[in-house]
Amino acid sequence: MIPGGTEAGMRAVARVRGVREKDSRLGLQQALAEAQSLQGRADAVRRQLAAGGAFEAGPGAEFAERRRVLESLGDELRSAEAAAESARNVAVAARAAWQQDKTRLSAVEMLLERRAETRRAERARREAHELDDIAGQLHQRHAVVARAARAEVAPARPGGIEEAS
């Protein structure tokens, strides 16, 4: 397996999930705007219907015409309310899809972050090990230099006998 191949694959998965999350977020925004628009239309028709008032007096033809208009407004209100309800259901489904996509993206991002943290910790351990090795080598060099310096300062006596202090 190629080193880092899994990491590249996970980054590709994160990019794809990021695009999906963005698309579902835009879909949610569109669904919410549509639901709001249709609810506004239903509210406007409801206000028109309420503004119709009661028929008090007048010829029968006027009464029949007014009744026809109010029935038409009632039909339009039912249709507008059904459309608004349908749009709200679409918005609910869009929100669920977006939350699912967002959760999936977060999971991949968290996994990538954990892997990056593991790599940082491993790199820190390797650095500490290298620094320990360097410190040990420096200590050995200093010890050799110190022994050599002592050997130069105290010349050996002939015959290997050292002077007693």
Helices and strands as residue ranges (DSSP letters): H 5-51, H 60-153, G 158-160
